[in-house]
């Protein structure tokens, strides 16, 4: 997971470096982060204290964990990306500041909201 601002920094950095030949560059945080962690960050950012319910079902073909190998990215672009928790907080703050387009019946944190 990466904040789009960090992705842009990496793309600009790689294009400015212009390595010779063809290289595949993974873009990622290089940090293993579960979907559950992302959900917990979202709940915290909106101030919700509800518990996350998970079925804990492993789907065939889905890896139990995954982390991008980003050593080439780090060598090419010396950019310090934001943590995924900070990235989620930025996204939620943007969403809240730009006025989420709520419609009657939307539910946030278990509460029925009216526009």
VOLUMPA-355821 format. One record per residue (C-alpha): residue number from 0; residue in one letter; x, y negated, z. Coordinates in steps of 0.02 Angstrom, whole numbers, plus 50000, padded with zeros to 5 digits. Layout:
// VOLUMPA-355821
seq->NUM	type->A	east->X	north->Y	up->Z
...
***
This chain:
// VOLUMPA-355821
seq->0	type->X	east->50000	north->50000	up->50000
seq->1	type->X	east->50061	north->49825	up->49956
seq->2	type->X	east->49990	north->49650	up->49959
seq->3	type->X	east->49967	north->49585	up->49782
seq->4	type->X	east->50080	north->49436	up->49824
seq->5	type->X	east->50221	north->49560	up->49860
seq->6	type->X	east->50187	north->49653	up->49697
seq->7	type->X	east->50203	north->49489	up->49601
seq->8	type->X	east->50369	north->49451	up->49689
seq->9	type->X	east->50435	north->49622	up->49642
seq->10	type->X	east->50380	north->49607	up->49460
seq->11	type->X	east->50459	north->49435	up->49443
seq->12	type->X	east->50617	north->49495	up->49530
seq->13	type->X	east->50634	north->49648	up->49419
seq->14	type->X	east->50603	north->49546	up->49261
seq->15	type->X	east->50733	north->49416	up->49314
seq->16	type->X	east->50861	north->49553	up->49349
seq->17	type->X	east->50834	north->49634	up->49178
seq->18	type->X	east->50929	north->49796	up->49204
seq->19	type->X	east->51002	north->49872	up->49046
seq->20	type->X	east->50912	north->50018	up->48973
seq->21	type->X	east->50753	north->50093	up->49042
seq->22	type->X	east->50721	north->50119	up->49226
seq->23	type->X	east->50570	north->50178	up->49322
seq->24	type->X	east->50546	north->50073	up->49478
seq->25	type->X	east->50423	north->50129	up->49610
seq->26	type->X	east->50329	north->49988	up->49696
seq->27	type->X	east->50269	north->50026	up->49869
seq->28	type->X	east->50306	north->49988	up->50049
seq->29	type->X	east->50413	north->50142	up->50073
seq->30	type->X	east->50315	north->50166	up->50234
seq->31	type->X	east->50194	north->50310	up->50257
seq->32	type->X	east->50023	north->50236	up->50299
seq->33	type->X	east->49863	north->50334	up->50320
seq->34	type->X	east->49694	north->50278	up->50256
seq->35	type->X	east->49635	north->50289	up->50436
seq->36	type->X	east->49767	north->50161	up->50487
seq->37	type->X	east->49706	north->50044	up->50351
seq->38	type->X	east->49527	north->50064	up->50414
seq->39	type->X	east->49586	north->50028	up->50592
seq->40	type->X	east->49675	north->49869	up->50532
seq->41	type->X	east->49517	north->49811	up->50444
seq->42	type->X	east->49410	north->49840	up->50599
seq->43	type->X	east->49534	north->49746	up->50707
seq->44	type->X	east->49544	north->49601	up->50583
seq->45	type->X	east->49355	north->49578	up->50584
seq->46	type->X	east->49346	north->49597	up->50773
seq->47	type->X	east->49252	north->49761	up->50772
seq->48	type->X	east->49278	north->49884	up->50914
seq->49	type->X	east->49181	north->50029	up->50840
seq->50	type->X	east->49263	north->50199	up->50827
seq->51	type->X	east->49307	north->50274	up->50658
seq->52	type->X	east->49225	north->50440	up->50624
seq->53	type->X	east->49325	north->50558	up->50514
seq->54	type->X	east->49275	north->50727	up->50444
seq->55	type->X	east->49461	north->50775	up->50438
seq->56	type->X	east->49434	north->50877	up->50281
seq->57	type->X	east->49585	north->50913	up->50174
seq->58	type->X	east->49541	north->50910	up->49990
seq->59	type->X	east->49633	north->51030	up->49873
seq->60	type->X	east->49773	north->50939	up->49782
seq->61	type->X	east->49779	north->50792	up->49903
seq->62	type->X	east->49948	north->50773	up->49988
seq->63	type->X	east->49945	north->50769	up->50178
seq->64	type->X	east->50064	north->50622	up->50172
seq->65	type->X	east->50144	north->50515	up->50040
seq->66	type->X	east->50277	north->50381	up->50036
seq->67	type->X	east->50350	north->50293	up->49885
seq->68	type->X	east->50537	north->50310	up->49860
seq->69	type->X	east->50587	north->50127	up->49844
seq->70	type->X	east->50777	north->50123	up->49857
seq->71	type->X	east->50797	north->50059	up->49677
seq->72	type->X	east->50665	north->49925	up->49708
seq->73	type->X	east->50759	north->49868	up->49864
seq->74	type->X	east->50924	north->49860	up->49769
seq->75	type->X	east->50849	north->49760	up->49625
seq->76	type->X	east->50740	north->49639	up->49723
seq->77	type->X	east->50790	north->49577	up->49897
seq->78	type->X	east->50611	north->49532	up->49944
seq->79	type->X	east->50547	north->49559	up->50121
seq->80	type->X	east->50369	north->49616	up->50099
seq->81	type->X	east->50230	north->49593	up->50226
seq->82	type->X	east->50180	north->49740	up->50335
seq->83	type->X	east->50021	north->49826	up->50282
seq->84	type->X	east->49937	north->49767	up->50442
seq->85	type->X	east->49981	north->49586	up->50402
seq->86	type->X	east->49925	north->49612	up->50221
seq->87	type->X	east->49755	north->49676	up->50280
seq->88	type->X	east->49738	north->49528	up->50399
seq->89	type->X	east->49776	north->49407	up->50257
seq->90	type->X	east->49647	north->49490	up->50144
seq->91	type->X	east->49513	north->49489	up->50280
seq->92	type->X	east->49548	north->49307	up->50323
seq->93	type->X	east->49534	north->49260	up->50139
seq->94	type->X	east->49370	north->49355	up->50127
seq->95	type->X	east->49302	north->49268	up->50281
seq->96	type->X	east->49361	north->49094	up->50226
seq->97	type->X	east->49291	north->49108	up->50052
seq->98	type->X	east->49121	north->49152	up->50123
seq->99	type->X	east->49074	north->49332	up->50092
seq->100	type->X	east->48920	north->49340	up->49983
seq->101	type->X	east->48805	north->49425	up->50106
seq->102	type->X	east->48634	north->49486	up->50058
seq->103	type->X	east->48496	north->49531	up->50177
seq->104	type->X	east->48524	north->49706	up->50243
seq->105	type->X	east->48715	north->49703	up->50238
seq->106	type->X	east->48790	north->49788	up->50389
seq->107	type->X	east->48954	north->49732	up->50467
seq->108	type->X	east->49019	north->49824	up->50619
seq->109	type->X	east->48851	north->49906	up->50647
seq->110	type->X	east->48755	north->49742	up->50650
seq->111	type->X	east->48624	north->49696	up->50522
seq->112	type->X	east->48673	north->49528	up->50448
seq->113	type->X	east->48562	north->49402	up->50363
seq->114	type->X	east->48631	north->49276	up->50237
***
